């Protein structure tokens, strides 16, 4: 039920009904609306200090996404840094220790120019372009690391092959000869002990007592072991690969067997005087691609430079061979 208000009118001495003018009603409504708007603005301004606006929510989502991307990129960079450390280690080992050389470094001037260009480029980018550029750079760096790894793997393969080649190259004397007093006859034209004529002596004769151990001068596979009636008596031929073969003649007894794998320094027989021989000795030959070459040039593993020079002079002396 609507309340009706009255007021006492002193003029008419009567209670009369109170009626509010339309102007007053309008003013009251406008005042209420204005107060509501002001209150709402105050509430919104306070709320925006603690709550994100739609734009701020979008920016926050973009920031969180960018943070995740940067964390991922940081992980990639750390991984690449570890790979680069390994490459630097391998680089030092390969270039410095093995080849005794180092890559030519870029000049400092070129580096400073590249740094300046990179800084100018980054300053002109927004976040999205910067991220895309970093991703592109990392992709290129990944490819470069992969190619560099492959290059070093190839180099390591060459090194391993070189090690195998060195192990298969005749490099020691076939009998114990520390004092170099067992060199009896060298490579070249010598007097034949039987026919007393000058003929080619295609090896090196080591005079030694019968039964003295004979050693393989390099790794390889025994190609022949026994007496084939060719004048070498009991002899052994070793195929070392890479075109190298060695022959050990006039043995008293053969220890190695045909097809046997042997290592440098392994005993393959014992000194004797079988076949065309005038006394106990070892006739030693080195063949390269089927051509007989001077064995004296291959004794670099167990001789000092002074001993090697002395051995060459002894082997070059013109004398009579033992076979």
Secondary structure, DSSP 4 states (H G I P E B T S, - for coil): -----EEEETTTTEEEE----HHHHHHHHHHHHHHHHHHHHHHHHHHHHHS--HHHHHHHHHHHHHHHHHHHHHHHHHHHHHHHHHHHHHHIIIIIIIS---PPPPPHHHHHHHHHHHHHHHHT--HHHHHHHHHHHHHHHHHHHHHHHHHHHHHHHHHHHHHHHHHTS--S-SS--TTS--EEE-SEEEE-TTT-SEEEE-SEEEE--TT-EEE-SSSEEEEEEEE-SSSS-EEEEEEEETTEEEEEEEEEEE---TT-EE-TT-EEEEEB--SS-SSSEEEEEEEETTEEE-GGGG--SS--HHHHHHHHHHHTS--B---
